[in-house]
Amino acid sequence: MQYRTTNSLCRKCHKPLDIEEPVHLAPQLVSSQPVHSCTEAGLQVAAQVRDIRRARHLSQRQLAGRMQVPRTYISKIENGKAIPTLGSLERLASALEVDVCQLVRDARSRREDEVNAILSDPLLAEIAALLPHLDSLHRTLIYSSVKDMASGHRRSA
């Protein structure tokens, strides 16, 4: 299995992989969605795989062993050089003991999860409800006070 480099140049000789030959082709419909969006999706999957693997305290080799694939395949997925197929995503999810949806979440859904986790604390939820009624000076004062209390607590502990 070969993987295309991010710059589409040969790794050894640095020549372009796509040799342009004057071939007369029929006009093709060009998608308004650039390949870039596919790359972004791959990078989001890559970050999710890496984050979940690390949270589970697994090495790339251990994850590869669970999936029965070479360790280099895991590395390529995590570095965005390979985008896993749906079958590979299912095997990854199984090996990481998560739902496939967790591997393909976008930044917005991750942010929503983080906000929900923060607001599940009753004190933080109550403070968050009051913040829109404060001006920037009072917000800064509250932040500074909490920061000072937290740093004082760390020193005494």
C-alpha positions in Angstrom: 0.0 0.0 0.0 1.4 3.4 -1.0 0.5 6.7 0.5 0.6 10.1 -1.2 2.9 12.7 0.3 1.3 15.9 1.4 3.3 17.9 -1.2 2.7 15.2 -4.0 6.5 14.8 -4.5 8.4 11.6 -4.5 10.1 11.0 -1.1 13.4 10.0 -2.7 13.9 12.1 -5.8 11.4 14.9 -5.0 9.9 14.9 -8.5 6.2 15.4 -8.9 4.1 12.2 -8.6 1.6 13.5 -11.1 3.3 13.5 -14.5 1.4 15.9 -16.7 1.1 14.6 -20.2 -0.7 16.4 -22.9 -3.8 14.2 -23.0 -7.0 15.4 -24.6 -9.7 14.6 -22.1 -13.4 15.5 -22.1 -14.2 18.4 -19.7 -14.8 17.3 -16.2 -17.0 18.7 -13.6 -14.9 20.3 -10.9 -16.3 20.0 -7.4 -16.8 23.3 -5.5 -15.6 21.4 -2.4 -11.8 21.3 -2.5 -9.9 18.2 -1.5 -8.8 20.3 1.4 -12.1 19.5 3.2 -11.3 15.8 2.9 -7.9 16.5 4.4 -9.4 18.5 7.2 -11.7 15.6 8.0 -8.7 13.3 8.0 -6.9 15.5 10.4 -9.8 15.6 12.7 -10.0 11.8 12.7 -6.2 11.8 13.3 -6.4 14.1 16.3 -9.3 12.1 17.7 -7.5 8.8 17.3 -4.3 10.2 18.9 -6.2 11.8 21.8 -8.3 8.8 22.6 -5.3 6.4 22.3 -3.3 8.6 24.7 -6.3 8.9 27.1 -6.4 5.1 27.2 -2.7 5.0 27.9 -2.0 2.9 24.8 1.1 3.0 22.6 0.7 3.0 18.8 2.2 -0.6 18.9 -0.5 -1.7 21.4 -3.3 -0.2 19.3 -1.9 -1.7 16.2 -1.8 -5.1 17.9 -5.4 -4.8 18.9 -6.3 -4.0 15.2 -3.8 -6.5 13.8 -2.2 -3.9 11.5 1.4 -2.6 11.4 2.3 0.1 13.8 3.2 2.4 10.9 -0.4 2.3 9.8 -1.5 3.8 13.1 1.3 6.4 12.8 0.1 7.4 9.3 -3.5 7.7 10.5 -2.4 9.9 13.5 -0.2 12.1 11.2 -3.0 12.6 8.6 -1.0 10.7 5.9 -3.6 8.0 5.7 -7.4 8.3 6.0 -8.9 5.1 7.3 -11.7 3.4 5.4 -15.0 2.9 7.1 -14.0 -0.7 8.0 -10.7 0.5 9.5 -12.7 3.2 11.5 -14.9 0.4 12.9 -11.8 -1.6 13.8 -10.2 1.5 15.3 -13.3 2.3 17.4 -13.5 -1.3 18.6 -9.8 -1.4 19.5 -10.1 1.9 21.4 -13.4 0.8 23.0 -15.4 3.8 21.7 -18.2 4.4 19.3 -17.3 5.2 15.7 -19.0 8.6 16.1 -16.3 9.7 18.6 -13.7 9.3 16.0 -15.4 11.4 13.4 -16.7 14.3 15.6 -16.0 17.8 14.4 -14.6 20.6 16.4 -18.1 22.1 17.1 -19.4 18.8 18.6 -16.3 18.5 20.8 -16.8 22.1 22.0 -20.4 21.4 22.8 -19.3 18.3 24.8 -16.8 20.4 26.7 -19.3 23.1 27.5 -21.8 20.5 28.7 -19.2 18.9 30.9 -18.3 22.3 32.4 -22.0 23.3 32.9 -22.7 20.0 34.6 -21.0 21.5 37.7 -23.8 23.4 39.5 -21.5 26.2 40.7 -20.1 26.8 37.3 -23.5 26.7 35.7 -24.8 29.3 38.1 -21.7 31.6 37.5 -22.1 31.2 33.7 -25.8 32.3 34.0 -24.7 35.5 35.8 -21.7 36.4 33.5 -23.8 38.1 30.8 -25.0 40.7 33.4 -21.4 41.8 34.2 -19.3 44.3 32.5 -15.7 43.5 31.4 -14.2 45.1 34.5 -16.2 42.9 36.9 -15.5 39.8 34.8 -11.7 40.6 34.9 -11.9 41.1 38.7 -13.7 37.8 39.2 -11.2 36.0 37.0 -8.3 37.6 38.8 -9.7 36.7 42.2 -10.4 33.1 41.2 -6.9 32.8 39.7 -5.3 34.2 42.8 -7.2 31.9 45.1 -6.3 28.9 42.9 -2.6 29.7 42.8 -2.6 30.4 46.6 -4.3 27.0 47.1 -1.6 25.3 45.0 1.2 26.9 47.0 -0.2 25.8 50.4 -0.9 22.2 49.2 
